[in-house]
Amino acid sequence: MKRSKGLIRLQLAFLLTLTHIFVTAQVKNADPGSRTSIFPKGQLASASNFTGKAWVHPLIPADSVFNIPVSSVTFEPGARTYWHSHGGGQGIIAIDGIGYYQEKGKPVQILRKGDAVKCPPNTPHWHGASPETGFVQMAITPNHANGRVKWLQQVTASEYANIK
């Protein structure tokens, strides 16, 4: 009887270990934005302003009273915006993954969960995911008389690969 209980405990421990390994593998293989992101992915972003796949989910839409729209943006690994600028500037808060942010003429900044960036008005910049890891950000982009966003040229593969 004692031997039987010991065997059952051993089998149960083995099954629990296998279950843990399986669940851990599923989480590691999950979509980059689904692991810990608290926001839905949203709608696929326009391919005319992004390289790779990115999704935008509006969190706070602009209206006549509140002039600061806020969105979450989920980038798959390697995805990024084109160069662009904002008349009222932009704030970016890293929510998950590893991201890149670069202002024209400056080195790339690596963004990790909890990092925040303040991009000055009318400053050309781009942002997106690292090549190996997806990235989720919150973007705060005020409406402005000079426009909310001005899209520029694509970030070239050599510009993207020139991360130091």
Backbone torsions as a table, in degrees:
resi	resn	phi	psi	omega
1	MET	NA	-45.1	178.8
2	LYS	-62.8	-40.0	-179.8
3	ARG	-63.3	-39.9	-179.8
4	SER	-64.5	-44.4	178.4
5	LYS	-63.8	-40.2	178.3
6	GLY	-63.0	-40.9	179.0
7	LEU	-66.1	-41.1	178.5
8	ILE	-63.5	-43.5	178.5
9	ARG	-62.2	-40.8	178.5
10	LEU	-63.7	-44.6	178.9
11	GLN	-64.1	-41.6	178.4
12	LEU	-63.0	-44.2	177.5
13	ALA	-61.1	-41.1	178.7
14	PHE	-63.0	-46.2	179.7
15	LEU	-64.1	-40.3	177.4
16	LEU	-63.9	-39.7	177.4
17	THR	-63.7	-45.4	177.8
18	LEU	-61.6	-41.7	178.5
19	THR	-61.3	-44.3	179.0
20	HIS	-60.6	-45.3	179.5
21	ILE	-61.3	-43.9	-179.7
22	PHE	-62.9	-47.8	-179.3
23	VAL	-63.5	-43.5	178.5
24	THR	-60.4	-42.7	178.8
25	ALA	-64.1	-39.0	179.1
26	GLN	-64.7	-41.3	179.4
27	VAL	-65.8	-42.5	-179.8
28	LYS	-65.0	-30.5	-179.2
29	ASN	-91.4	1.4	-177.4
30	ALA	-70.3	162.5	177.3
31	ASP	-57.4	139.6	-173.8
32	PRO	-58.0	-31.3	-178.2
33	GLY	-87.9	-7.7	-173.9
34	SER	-97.5	-12.1	-176.5
35	ARG	-63.2	-57.9	-174.9
36	THR	-130.3	-1.1	-177.9
37	SER	-63.1	136.6	-180.0
38	ILE	-91.4	-4.5	-177.9
39	PHE	-113.8	151.3	172.8
40	PRO	-67.3	160.7	179.6
41	LYS	-63.6	-42.2	-177.9
42	GLY	91.6	-152.8	-176.6
43	GLN	-94.4	145.2	176.9
44	LEU	-60.5	130.6	-178.7
45	ALA	-74.0	157.4	-178.3
46	SER	-64.4	129.4	177.8
47	ALA	-67.4	-12.6	179.0
48	SER	-80.1	-8.1	179.8
49	ASN	-128.0	-1.0	-177.6
50	PHE	-134.5	145.5	169.5
51	THR	-100.9	128.3	-175.5
52	GLY	81.4	-173.6	-177.0
53	LYS	-98.4	133.1	175.3
54	ALA	-141.3	149.4	-179.4
55	TRP	-124.0	141.9	-178.7
56	VAL	-119.4	130.7	177.5
57	HIS	-125.3	108.1	178.3
58	PRO	-64.4	130.6	178.0
59	LEU	-102.0	-44.6	177.7
60	ILE	-132.5	103.0	179.5
61	PRO	-73.3	150.0	176.7
62	ALA	-72.9	145.7	173.0
63	ASP	-145.1	-170.9	-175.5
64	SER	-70.0	-16.9	179.9
65	VAL	-100.9	-46.8	-177.2
66	PHE	-105.1	111.7	-170.6
67	ASN	-100.7	18.9	-177.0
68	ILE	-125.0	87.0	178.2
69	PRO	-66.8	145.0	179.6
70	VAL	-129.5	134.6	178.7
71	SER	-137.0	154.1	167.4
72	SER	-100.0	143.7	179.3
73	VAL	-128.5	127.8	179.4
74	THR	-111.2	121.6	179.6
75	PHE	-107.5	133.4	170.4
76	GLU	-75.3	162.7	179.3
77	PRO	-51.7	132.6	178.7
78	GLY	84.8	-11.8	-179.5
79	ALA	-77.2	148.5	-178.3
80	ARG	-160.7	161.6	175.4
81	THR	-77.2	166.9	164.8
82	TYR	-77.0	168.1	169.9
83	TRP	-59.0	140.2	178.6
84	HIS	-161.2	169.9	175.8
85	SER	-140.5	164.8	-179.6
86	HIS	-128.9	129.4	180.0
87	GLY	-57.9	-34.1	-179.7
88	GLY	-104.9	11.9	-176.8
89	GLY	79.8	-177.2	-180.0
90	GLN	-154.8	141.9	171.2
91	GLY	-109.9	138.5	178.9
92	ILE	-126.6	130.9	176.7
93	ILE	-121.2	122.2	179.9
94	ALA	-75.2	127.4	-178.0
95	ILE	-103.9	-38.0	-176.7
96	ASP	-160.9	154.8	175.4
97	GLY	81.7	-158.2	178.7
98	ILE	-127.7	124.5	-178.1
99	GLY	-121.4	165.4	175.5
100	TYR	-120.8	146.3	175.2
101	TYR	-140.9	133.1	178.8
102	GLN	-144.0	131.8	170.4
103	GLU	-94.8	146.9	-179.3
104	LYS	-52.7	128.1	177.1
105	GLY	83.1	0.9	-179.6
106	LYS	-120.1	161.4	178.1
107	PRO	-71.1	158.4	177.6
108	VAL	-69.1	139.8	172.4
109	GLN	-103.0	134.9	176.1
110	ILE	-91.7	128.4	-177.3
111	LEU	-109.9	133.3	176.4
112	ARG	-126.0	162.7	-178.3
113	LYS	-42.1	123.8	179.4
114	GLY	96.5	-14.3	177.9
115	ASP	-74.0	152.0	177.5
116	ALA	-135.6	144.7	-179.7
117	VAL	-129.9	139.8	175.8
118	LYS	-115.8	110.5	179.9
119	CYS	-94.7	123.3	-178.7
120	PRO	-64.2	156.2	177.4
121	PRO	-56.6	144.3	175.3
122	ASN	57.3	27.8	179.3
123	THR	-103.6	115.2	177.7
124	PRO	-61.3	132.6	-178.9
125	HIS	-157.2	170.9	172.2
126	TRP	-145.1	162.1	176.5
127	HIS	-154.5	155.5	-179.7
128	GLY	175.9	-162.6	-175.4
129	ALA	-91.4	159.4	172.0
130	SER	-71.7	165.4	-178.4
131	PRO	-62.8	-31.6	-174.3
132	GLU	-100.1	-20.4	-171.3
133	THR	-130.4	133.9	174.7
134	GLY	-65.5	171.2	-175.8
135	PHE	-146.6	137.2	174.4
136	VAL	-122.1	130.2	-179.3
137	GLN	-131.4	159.5	168.9
138	MET	-109.0	129.3	-178.9
139	ALA	-113.5	127.4	177.4
140	ILE	-113.4	112.4	-171.4
141	THR	-130.7	96.6	-177.9
142	PRO	-62.4	143.6	169.0
143	ASN	-70.6	146.7	-175.3
144	HIS	-147.9	153.7	178.4
145	ALA	-58.6	-29.5	178.4
146	ASN	-83.2	4.8	179.4
147	GLY	102.5	156.6	-178.0
148	ARG	-83.2	-41.2	178.5
149	VAL	-149.4	139.7	174.4
150	LYS	-120.6	111.7	-178.7
151	TRP	-81.0	138.0	-179.2
152	LEU	-117.1	-147.1	-175.9
153	GLN	-81.9	164.3	177.8
154	GLN	-66.4	145.1	171.5
155	VAL	-74.3	121.4	-176.6
156	THR	-71.7	160.8	177.7
157	ALA	-61.3	-36.6	179.7
158	SER	-71.3	-36.7	175.9
159	GLU	-63.2	-43.3	-179.2
160	TYR	-66.8	-38.7	-178.2
161	ALA	-76.9	-11.8	-175.5
162	ASN	-88.1	41.4	179.3
163	ILE	-84.8	128.5	-178.7
164	LYS	-115.4	NA	NA
